[in-house]
Amino acid sequence: MDTSLAHENARLRALLQTQQDTIRQMAEYNRLLSQRVAAYASEINRLKALVAKLQRMQFGKSSEKLRAKTERQIQEAQERISALQEEMAETLGEQYDPVLPSALRQSSARKPLPASLPRETRVIRPEEECCPACGGDLSPLGCDVSEQLELISSAFKVIETQRPKLACCRCDHIVQATVPSKPIARSYAGAGLLAHVVTGKYADHLPLYRQSEIYRRQGVELSRATLGRWTGAVAELLEPLYDVLRQYVLMPGKVHADDIPVPVQEPGSGKTRTARLWVYVRDDRNAGSQMPPAVWFAYSPDRKGIHPQNHLAGYSGVLQADAYGGYRALYESGRITEAACMAHARRKIHDVHARAPTDITTEALQRIGELYAIEAEVRGCSAEQRLAARKTRAAPLMQSLYDWIQQQMKTLSRHSDTAKAFAYLLKQWDALNVYCSNGWVEIDNNIAENALRGVAVGRKNWMFAGSDSGGEHAAVLYSLIGTCRLNNVEPEKWLRYVIEHIQDWPANRVRDLLPWKVDLSSQ
């Protein structure tokens, strides 16, 4: 008995030693993977800083040759960022660490296919009608079910509308059904086709010439000029909705604003000039609001301050934006409160840190990071709860940051990049502090910057707007599609419904066609 126990103890000790060796090997493997992840993150941050710098250079005074070179460098850096992010995701998927946040650990479980997708059932019955072993009768035992995701390619079809005429046999009176409304007068384009073209360009960033090539492969010749006319006609058709959206976004409260340069072709010259798309976003979901978010774009041929002043002529409340001087007249009126963007201030410090990290830039970023950590905790809470947390926790940190920067400025050369980054933050200090006294205000203006991402991606593909009217049409369609996205509404399905119905829709009920109001469950 003692001998068997000794053997069992020896076996268990050997097993324990093997497991401990395995754990040490896994820990070493995870350590190496963590180093790889850190290297990926460092390189991604460096490339993002490079992209931001190149984008700022791109719209300064430079030759077309230099601008093209900058564009290529930006594209190469962004492609490298995407590749590194994929490699980092794969590495995180290999890593097991119970301490690692769940958001960073990749689950190997496959997500179920959405129940909302249409399903086609195929039953494959056994060939045998009786038991192949003994010849007995077979009875149901169960069923194994597997799913396969398939794509049904889009196809063109022609809808022929016939309206028979009927004549009275007594008085020769003729009756005939009225002509149904068309989305575009004297055009054969259906609502579904128009919605597909518009979504392709403004949601999926597919230029019209590429769409034309795709349709040609499907057997239908639709020139880029034709698609361009249709796109403009749809924008004009939806202008009543665009106006209603503007009224909704610019209600009193808090609005995020930003702008982005858009190249516009000069008629007849072949050259381009830089116009502007302005974006205004109402989105209070971070403060627990149940009001639907919405975005409104406006086009202008230049970046003069008169444009945002006209856009916001009737607005009162908080305007969260960058430090663009064109907003200054709005704040001087007293009806609009300026709220600045901490992300802009942080980005200037981060750019310096990315080029030449120091203890000062490291501490500055850490201090700002503490402010963002508080915001992450209270995101989605009510405005009152956010305000309470900010007053007790964020406000003291902001004051400490201010005092610390003032102390550092005494030791820095005023010509140094770090001093310039700190000077920008101090110049914006009062506007940066607004969020500590208003639970509806955000710490930064990322909501507006995120709304411009689609324009930035699309601009790389379609290169320029063909005219000022083309820029105005883009503003309409970006507004409506952007609002669909904010409300998780499928833009093509919504556009198809609205294009099909708006001609006959009562003018006093246009608001009912806004993306969050239309029920698309039966479409």
HELIX and SHEET records of a PDB file:
HELIX    1   1 ASP A    2  GLN A   58  1                                  57    
HELIX    2   2 GLU A   64  GLU A   94  1                                  31    
HELIX    3   3 SER A  102  LEU A  104  5                                   3    
HELIX    4   4 ALA A  191  TYR A  202  1                                  12    
HELIX    5   5 LEU A  208  ARG A  217  1                                  10    
HELIX    6   6 ARG A  224  LEU A  237  1                                  14    
HELIX    7   7 GLU A  239  VAL A  249  1                                  11    
HELIX    8   8 ARG A  285  ALA A  287  5                                   3    
HELIX    9   9 ILE A  306  HIS A  311  1                                   6    
HELIX   10  10 GLY A  325  TYR A  327  5                                   3    
HELIX   11  11 ARG A  328  GLU A  332  1                                   5    
HELIX   12  12 MET A  342  ARG A  355  1                                  14    
HELIX   13  13 ASP A  359  VAL A  378  1                                  20    
HELIX   14  14 ALA A  383  ALA A  389  1                                   7    
HELIX   15  15 ARG A  390  ALA A  394  3                                   5    
HELIX   16  16 ALA A  395  MET A  409  1                                  15    
HELIX   17  17 ASP A  417  LYS A  427  1                                  11    
HELIX   18  18 TRP A  429  LEU A  432  1                                   4    
HELIX   19  19 ASN A  433  SER A  437  5                                   5    
HELIX   20  20 ASN A  446  ALA A  451  1                                   6    
HELIX   21  21 ARG A  453  TRP A  462  1                                  10    
HELIX   22  22 ASP A  468  LEU A  486  1                                  19    
HELIX   23  23 PRO A  491  HIS A  501  1                                  11    
HELIX   24  24 ILE A  502  ASP A  504  5                                   3    
HELIX   25  25 ALA A  507  LEU A  513  5                                   7    
SHEET    1   A 2 LEU A 166  ALA A 167  0                                        
SHEET    2   A 2 ILE A 174  VAL A 175 -1                                        
SHEET    1   B 5 ALA A 294  SER A 300  0                                        
SHEET    2   B 5 THR A 272  ARG A 282 -1                                        
SHEET    3   B 5 GLY A 253  GLN A 265 -1                                        
SHEET    4   B 5 GLY A 317  GLN A 320  1                                        
SHEET    5   B 5 ILE A 336  ALA A 339  1                                        
END                                                                             
